Structures are given as structure tokens and as C-alpha cells.
Amino acid sequence: MSQASHALLAETVAALMPRAKAELAELVSYRSVADPRQFPRSECEKAALWVADALRAEGFQDVALLDTPDGTQSVYGFLPGPEGAPTVLLYAHYDVQPPLDEAAWVSPPFELTERDGRWYGRGAADCKGGLVMHLTALRALREHGGVPVSVKVIAEGSEEQGTGGLQQYAEAHPELLAADTIVIGDTGNFRVGLPTVTATLRGMTLAEVTVDTLEGNLHSGQFGGAAPDALAALIRILDSLRDESGATTVDGLEPDASWQGLQYGEEEFRADARVLDGVGLIGTGTIADRLWARPAVTVLGIDCPPVVGATPSVHASARALVSLRVPPGTDAAKAQQALSAHLRSAAPWGARVEVTQCGQGQPFRADTSSPAYTAMAEAMRAAYDGTEMQIAGQGGSIPLCNTLAALYPEAEILLIGLSEPEAQIHAVNESVSPQELERMSLTEALFLANYAYSKRD
């Protein structure tokens, strides 16, 4: 694309930003947490209908709400391009993480609020902003001769739950999402202003561990000291998952792999993670090793009495939800088996342990030597005023990536998005940088133009 065409496209994207903000505000207003125990399913249904209506308004054909096996809906649409043009699949998800403590938000989590140059709201970056990014890029191209490729859009409805509904649907309908290139709009730049593609994703497995020791709770004064406490047993089991440095030590998983590529400075990480003064980091090796190349266990929740209202009891039962992030090169199913075996073997006093798998996704590694990455590098360089594209890993999981790679082994898969460190996704006060939304929308538009041109050659 010529410099003049690039400049016109950039002007168009900039002019579309007020519309992008208004649409993101409407999307954020839907409390689309795909867990009916927390929010009614109608909130996800409203978000899905919004996406479907937006695709129809842009001329997409075959728009459909796909009922996936996990009981949620994903949204699909197809926009035909010029004859012989390649097909690009654009992915994002409209479901979001729960808001956590709504009182801890500076502004309401489901009300997009501008503050200090950022837009705050649950899903603003992860990943409703990704949907708006796709729409903005396509609209900009339409104003300059049309979209030069055929486009499929898939908006998942349960990505944050890890229940695999869209994966199962894609496997049962393999022709639906077939494409020459797939753009996953659910990662982000290494930091604001540094254009980045994500080359690897850790997989994930979730396990619920339940410990039972007694037929019922007992008075801690009468029985404490001899009666086996299930909560104490659970604490010991969970503690066994880390060594003295805090590094994950699950029997059967490699603990010391290394990351080759973009590095993450310790002081930068401390600032991004908002680590309190005087508190050390956990694990060994470089920060990149720990985040992108090694397994990492996190205790997501424990069922036990809260401090307020607790009684002096020896507990008969206790339960925890454990997440294990799995690096590329490790099979998530085998990691789940290793985690389950470790949890059971670590039980003290003969405590009874039951482990239930709750969710799973395989790790992913992209081929960064493919032609689509060349087109993306050119697009990022242009959109970010000459800054070269960086290649990084990400500790998070997008289980669909491996499903798509298996279904379409010839397809090139790129991961981009809006979830840079300042976005604080999955935490309170999630936000998106409007400048990043504008530049990444321009990046995607330029990429689609570059990619179509490269395929004509």
C-alpha cells in the first residue's frame, strides 16, 4: 500500500473512533459472564445478538448464532471478497470475566468510563475491544475500495470459562472456519506503543480438589489437636505445588525450560504487576522463562468459612480450584494427569482426596516465518510510525488456537490484540487505550490489504 493510501486509511480509522467508543460502551454494558450462577444467560444472549446485528449491518452473509455443546452461543458471519481472494478468519470473544469486587472499581465495571486517557470497563480490552477493532478495520477498508479479502468472523461466547464449546463445534463442522489465515484478536502488545505479535500461548487445565477427613465438623476445643482437619490438609496439599522459591513443582512436569526471544525486565514486570515494595517475585530463571516457558500453578479459590462468622471448628471438608498453565511442548491432558496424581499423593494423614477436571486447553506455538507474518510486520511498522514488530510469548491460554491449527494445518495463525499490561485484564478496573485501539484497527486494515496484495503475487 502506498504512503498516500496509508495516510488516507489512517485518517479514516481516526474518524471512526467516536463510533468505536460508542459501540464499545454498548457492548461493555452487557454483563456477559458465561456462568449462569453469577449472571443471567440473557446478558450473553443480548451481547451475541448485538454482534450478529453488527455483522449484518456490515454486509456479512450467513450470520448465525451457533449453539455450542457447552450451552453457550458463538456468532458467525461471512463477508465475500473479490473472486479468487484469500479468506481470513477474524476471531474475538464477547464473554468476559466476572467483575470481582464491584465496589473496588473506581467506575462501574459495566459502564465504559473515560479516565486519564483510557476507557475503563469489563471487557474493554479482553475481548470486546477486539470485536470493535475488527469492525473498525473492515469499515475503514470499505471506505477505500472495499475489503480485499473474504472475511469470516467468529465471536466466541464462553472463552473465559474454558468449557470448549466452540472447539467442539468447530471439530464437528470443520468446513465452517476454514481460512488461509486466522487472526486471533485476543492478545496484545508487550506494552503500549510497541507493536507485538504473540508466538506462543500456555495451555491450561483446571482442577477442583476436595479433601474429606471427618463425617462432620467438630468443636476445635474438644477435638482439635488430634482430629484431622480437612482445611489444614488442603493447605498442605496446595503448598506442595511450589518449592521454597515459589516455583511450580508438579511431579512429572519440566520445571526449568528457557525462553528464547523478547525478554521482560524485572523492574518492568514489578511495575506492570504492581508488586508491593519489599515483596519478592517467585520462581527462578528470567521473567520470560517463568511466564512463557514453564508451568505455573495458581490457586484460584478456596471454599472455607470467612473470618467474619467463623466458628471454633475442626473442618470435615475443604475444597479448592487450581489452575495449571502449561507451556508449549507439554500436552495439557498429560499435565492434568500429573497434577491430579500430585494432589492425591500430597495428602497428609490419609485424607481422602477427589480431583475433578473442570476445563482444559492445549498450548500453542505459531510459525512466525510464514508470509502472513511478513504482511503483519509491514502493517505494524506503518501503523506505529516505523517501530518494528516484536515477537513475544503470553502466559495466558486461548484453547481454540490448537483446535484451529489441527483442523487447518495449512492456515497461518497470528495473535494480536489490545491486552497490554496497563489494561489489567481479569482484574478490577480493566481498561483499554483508545490510542492502541486506533493503531491496532489501522494495523489490521493494513494487514488485510498487504496480505491480499501478497497473495495476488
C-alpha positions in Angstrom: 0.0 0.0 0.0 1.4 3.4 -0.9 2.1 6.1 1.7 -0.7 8.2 0.4 -3.2 5.3 0.7 -1.9 4.5 4.1 -2.4 8.1 5.2 -6.0 8.2 3.9 -6.7 4.9 5.7 -5.2 6.3 8.9 -7.5 9.4 8.6 -10.5 7.2 8.1 -9.7 5.0 11.2 -9.3 8.1 13.3 -12.6 9.5 12.1 -14.3 6.1 13.1 -13.1 6.3 16.7 -16.1 8.1 18.1 -18.3 5.3 16.7 -15.9 2.7 18.0 -16.2 4.2 21.5 -20.0 4.3 21.4 -20.2 0.7 20.2 -17.7 -0.5 22.8 -19.8 1.3 25.5 -22.9 -0.6 24.4 -21.0 -3.9 24.3 -19.5 -3.4 27.7 -22.9 -2.6 29.2 -23.9 -6.3 28.7 -22.9 -8.4 31.8 -21.9 -11.2 29.5 -20.2 -13.5 32.0 -20.9 -17.0 30.7 -21.6 -18.5 34.1 -25.4 -18.6 34.9 -24.5 -18.9 38.6 -23.3 -15.3 38.5 -25.3 -13.5 35.8 -28.4 -14.5 33.8 -27.9 -16.1 30.5 -29.9 -13.3 28.9 -26.9 -10.9 29.3 -24.8 -13.2 27.0 -27.7 -13.5 24.6 -28.0 -9.8 24.3 -24.3 -9.4 23.6 -24.5 -12.2 21.0 -27.4 -10.5 19.2 -25.5 -7.2 19.2 -22.6 -8.9 17.4 -24.9 -10.6 14.9 -26.7 -7.3 14.1 -23.3 -5.5 13.7 -22.2 -8.2 11.2 -25.4 -8.0 9.2 -25.1 -4.2 9.1 -21.6 -4.6 7.5 -23.0 -6.8 4.8 -22.0 -10.2 6.2 -23.8 -13.2 4.9 -24.8 -16.4 6.6 -24.8 -14.7 10.0 -25.8 -17.2 12.7 -25.9 -17.8 16.4 -24.2 -21.2 16.8 -25.5 -23.3 19.7 -22.3 -24.9 21.0 -22.2 -28.1 23.2 -21.4 -26.2 26.4 -24.8 -24.4 26.3 -23.5 -21.0 25.0 -23.7 -19.3 21.6 -20.9 -18.2 19.3 -21.6 -15.7 16.5 -20.6 -16.4 12.9 -20.6 -14.4 9.7 -19.1 -14.4 6.2 -18.2 -11.4 4.0 -17.3 -12.5 0.5 -14.4 -10.7 -1.1 -13.2 -10.4 -4.7 -13.1 -13.5 -6.8 -10.0 -15.6 -6.1 -9.2 -13.6 -2.9 -7.8 -15.4 0.1 -10.0 -16.0 3.2 -9.1 -14.5 6.6 -10.8 -15.6 9.8 -11.1 -12.9 12.4 -11.6 -14.1 16.0 -12.7 -12.5 19.2 -14.9 -13.3 22.2 -17.8 -11.4 23.7 -18.0 -13.2 27.0 -16.0 -11.6 29.9 -14.5 -12.4 33.2 -16.7 -11.7 36.3 -16.1 -8.2 37.7 -14.8 -9.5 41.1 -15.4 -6.9 43.8 -17.6 -4.3 42.1 -17.0 -1.9 45.0 -13.3 -1.9 44.2 -13.9 -0.4 40.7 -13.3 3.3 40.5 -16.2 3.4 38.0 -18.9 0.9 37.4 -17.5 -2.2 35.6 -20.2 -2.4 33.0 -20.3 1.2 32.2 -17.5 2.4 29.8 -15.9 5.4 31.5 -13.1 7.6 30.2 -10.5 8.5 32.8 -6.8 9.6 32.5 -6.8 8.9 28.8 -8.1 5.3 29.0 -11.5 3.7 28.7 -12.5 1.6 31.7 -14.9 -1.3 31.8 -15.0 -5.1 32.0 -14.2 -6.5 28.6 -12.9 -3.2 27.2 -9.7 -4.9 26.3 -10.5 -8.6 26.8 -12.1 -9.0 24.3 -15.0 -6.8 23.4 -12.4 -4.3 22.3 -11.1 -6.9 19.9 -14.5 -7.2 18.2 -14.7 -3.4 17.8 -11.1 -3.5 16.4 -12.2 -6.0 13.7 -15.3 -3.9 12.8 -13.3 -0.7 12.6 -10.7 -2.2 10.4 -13.3 -3.6 8.0 -15.2 -0.3 7.9 -12.0 1.7 7.1 -11.3 -0.6 4.2 -14.8 -0.4 2.9 -14.4 3.3 2.5 -11.3 2.9 0.4 -12.3 0.4 -2.3 -13.7 -2.4 -0.2 -12.4 -5.3 1.8 -9.8 -7.0 -0.5 -10.2 -10.5 1.1 -13.0 -12.8 2.0 -13.6 -12.5 5.7 -15.1 -14.9 8.3 -15.8 -13.6 11.8 -16.3 -15.9 14.8 -17.2 -14.3 18.2 -16.9 -16.9 20.9 -19.4 -16.9 23.8 -17.5 -18.9 26.5 -13.8 -18.4 26.1 -13.3 -17.2 29.6 -14.9 -20.3 31.1 -12.6 -22.7 29.3 -15.5 -25.1 28.6 -14.5 -25.7 25.0 -17.9 -25.3 23.3 -16.6 -23.6 20.2 -13.7 -26.1 19.9 -16.2 -29.0 19.9 -18.5 -27.2 17.4 -15.6 -26.5 15.0 -14.5 -30.1 15.2 -18.0 -31.2 14.3 -18.3 -28.6 11.4 -14.7 -28.4 10.1 -15.6 -26.5 6.9 -17.1 -23.6 8.8 -14.0 -21.8 10.0 -11.6 -22.9 7.2 -9.4 -20.0 6.1 -6.0 -19.2 4.6 -5.0 -17.0 7.5 -6.5 -16.7 11.0 -6.2 -13.5 13.1 -6.9 -14.1 16.8 -7.7 -10.6 18.3 -7.3 -11.7 21.9 -3.7 -11.0 22.9 -2.0 -7.6 22.9 1.2 -5.6 22.7 4.1 -6.1 25.0 3.4 -2.6 26.2 1.6 0.5 24.9 3.2 1.7 21.6 5.3 -1.4 21.0 3.6 -3.5 18.2 3.7 -7.1 19.1 2.5 -10.5 17.8 2.2 -13.4 20.2 4.0 -16.5 19.1 3.3 -18.9 22.0 0.4 -19.4 24.4 0.5 -21.6 27.5 -2.2 -24.2 27.7 -4.4 -24.5 30.8 -6.0 -27.1 32.9 -8.4 -26.5 35.8 -8.9 -28.9 38.6 -11.2 -28.9 41.6 -9.7 -30.7 44.6 -11.9 -31.8 47.5 -10.5 -33.1 50.8 -12.6 -35.0 53.3 -11.4 -36.2 56.8 -14.4 -36.3 59.1 -18.1 -37.1 58.9 -18.9 -33.6 60.2 -17.2 -30.5 61.8 -16.1 -30.8 65.4 -15.5 -28.4 68.2 -11.9 -27.3 68.0 -11.5 -27.2 71.8 -12.9 -30.6 72.3 -11.2 -32.4 69.3 -8.6 -30.0 68.0 -5.1 -31.4 68.2 -6.0 -35.0 67.3 -8.8 -34.8 64.8 -7.6 -34.5 61.2 -8.5 -31.0 59.9 -9.5 -31.1 56.2 -8.7 -27.4 55.7 -5.2 -27.9 57.2 -4.8 -30.9 54.9 -5.8 -28.9 51.9 -3.3 -26.1 52.8 -0.5 -28.7 52.9 -1.5 -30.2 49.6 -1.6 -26.8 47.9 1.7 -25.8 49.5 3.4 -28.8 47.9 2.8 -27.4 44.5 5.6 -24.8 45.0 9.2 -25.0 46.2 10.8 -22.5 48.6 11.4 -20.0 45.7 7.7 -20.1 44.8 8.4 -22.0 41.5 5.8 -24.5 40.4 6.8 -28.1 41.2 4.3 -30.6 39.9 5.7 -34.1 39.8 6.2 -35.1 36.2 6.4 -31.6 34.6 9.6 -30.0 33.5 10.4 -27.0 35.8 13.3 -25.3 34.2 12.7 -24.7 30.4 14.1 -21.4 28.9 12.5 -18.7 26.7 14.5 -17.6 23.6 13.3 -14.2 22.4 12.0 -10.9 23.7 12.9 -10.5 27.4 10.9 -8.9 30.2 12.9 -6.7 32.6 12.4 -7.4 36.2 11.7 -3.8 37.1 9.3 -3.5 34.2 7.5 -6.6 35.4 7.3 -5.4 39.0 5.7 -2.2 37.8 3.3 -3.9 35.4 2.3 -6.5 38.1 2.0 -3.8 40.8 4.1 -5.8 43.2 4.3 -4.1 46.6 7.6 -2.6 47.8 9.7 -5.2 49.7 7.8 -8.2 48.3 9.9 -10.5 46.2 9.0 -12.3 42.9 8.5 -16.0 42.8 10.3 -18.6 40.8 13.8 -18.8 39.2 15.2 -18.0 35.8 14.3 -15.0 33.7 10.9 -13.4 33.9 10.2 -14.6 30.3 11.2 -18.1 31.4 8.7 -18.1 34.2 5.8 -16.5 32.2 6.1 -18.2 28.8 8.2 -21.3 29.0 7.4 -23.0 32.3 4.3 -24.4 34.1 2.7 -22.2 36.6 0.1 -23.2 39.2 -2.4 -20.7 40.8 -4.9 -21.4 43.5 -8.0 -19.6 42.2 -10.3 -20.1 45.1 -10.8 -22.0 48.4 -14.1 -22.9 49.9 -13.8 -22.3 53.7 -15.7 -20.2 56.2 -15.0 -16.5 56.0 -13.3 -14.8 59.0 -16.5 -13.0 60.0 -18.9 -15.5 61.3 -16.4 -18.4 61.6 -17.0 -20.9 64.4 -14.3 -22.7 66.5 -14.4 -25.9 64.4 -12.2 -28.6 63.0 -13.3 -28.8 59.4 -14.5 -32.0 57.9 -14.2 -31.0 54.3 -12.5 -28.3 52.2 -12.3 -27.6 48.5 -10.1 -25.5 46.1 -10.0 -24.7 42.5 -6.5 -25.0 41.0 -5.3 -23.6 37.6 -2.2 -25.0 35.9 -0.8 -23.1 33.0 1.1 -25.4 30.6 3.9 -24.3 28.3 4.2 -25.3 24.6 5.7 -28.7 24.3 3.6 -30.2 27.1 0.4 -31.9 26.5 -2.4 -30.4 28.6 -4.1 -33.8 29.2 -0.8 -35.3 30.5 -0.3 -32.2 32.6 -3.8 -32.7 34.1 -2.9 -36.3 34.9 0.3 -35.2 36.6 -1.5 -32.5 38.6 -4.2 -34.9 39.8 -1.6 -37.5 40.8 0.4 -34.9 42.6 -2.6 -33.6 44.5 -3.6 -37.1 45.7 -0.1 -38.1 46.7 0.5 -35.0 48.7 -2.5 -35.6 51.0 -1.4 -35.9 54.7 -2.9 -38.2 57.3 -4.6 -40.4 54.8 -7.1 -37.7 54.0 -9.5 -38.6 51.2 -8.8 -36.5 48.0 -11.1 -36.2 45.0 -9.8 -34.3 41.9 -12.3 -33.3 39.2 -11.2 -31.7 35.9 -13.1 -28.5 35.2 -11.6 -27.2 31.9 -8.6 -27.7 29.6 -6.9 -26.2 26.6 -3.7 -27.1 24.8 -0.7 -24.7 24.5 0.1 -23.2 21.1 3.2 -22.2 19.1 2.9 -20.2 15.8 5.1 -20.4 12.8 6.5 -16.8 12.6 8.3 -17.5 9.3 5.0 -17.6 7.3 4.1 -14.9 4.7 1.3 -13.6 6.8 3.8 -12.5 9.5 5.7 -10.5 6.8 2.5 -8.8 5.9 1.7 -8.1 9.6 5.2 -6.8 10.2 4.8 -4.3 7.4 1.4 -3.2 8.7 2.6 -2.7 12.3 5.7 -0.8 11.1 3.4 1.6 9.1 0.7 1.9 11.9 3.3 2.5 14.6 5.4 5.1 12.8 8.4 2.9 11.9 8.5 0.8 15.1 9.4 -2.8 14.3 7.1 -5.6 15.2 8.2 -7.6 18.3 7.5 -11.4 18.9 6.6 -12.4 22.4 5.0 -15.2 24.3 2.0 -15.0 26.5 1.2 -16.9 29.7 -2.5 -17.0 29.1 -4.5 -19.6 27.1 -6.7 -19.5 24.1 -7.6 -23.2 23.7 -9.3 -22.6 20.3 -5.9 -21.9 18.7 -4.7 -25.5 18.8 -8.1 -26.7 17.5 -7.8 -24.4 14.5 -4.2 -25.4 13.9 -5.2 -29.1 13.9 -8.2 -28.6 11.7 -6.4 -26.3 9.2 -2.7 -27.2 9.2 -2.0 -25.0 6.2 -3.5 -21.9 7.7 -1.3 -19.2 9.1 -2.3 -18.1 12.6 -1.5 -14.6 14.0 -2.3 -13.4 17.5 -2.7 -9.6 18.2 -5.0 -7.5 20.3 -5.5 -4.8 22.9 -4.5 -6.5 26.2 -1.2 -4.7 27.0 -0.1 -4.7 30.7 -1.8 -1.4 31.6 -5.1 -2.9 30.6 -5.2 -5.1 33.8 -7.4 -7.7 32.2 -9.2 -10.1 34.6 -8.6 -7.6 37.4 -10.7 -4.8 38.7 -10.5 -1.5 36.7 -9.8 -3.2 33.4 -9.3 -0.6 30.6 -8.2 -0.2 27.0 -6.0 2.5 25.5 -8.0 4.3 22.8 -4.7 5.0 21.0 -4.0 1.3 20.9 -7.5 0.6 19.6 -7.0 3.1 16.9 -3.5 1.9 15.9 -4.4 -1.8 16.0 -7.5 -1.2 14.0 -5.3 0.5 11.4 -2.8 -2.3 11.7 -5.4 -4.9 10.9 -6.7 -2.9 7.9 -3.2 -2.5 6.5 -2.5 -6.2 7.1 -5.6 -7.3 5.2 -4.6 -5.0 2.3 -0.9 -6.2 2.4 -2.0 -9.8 2.7 -4.4 -9.6 -0.3 -1.6 -8.0 -2.4 0.9 -10.6 -1.4 -1.5 -13.4 -2.4 -2.0 -11.8 -5.8 1.7 -12.0 -6.4 
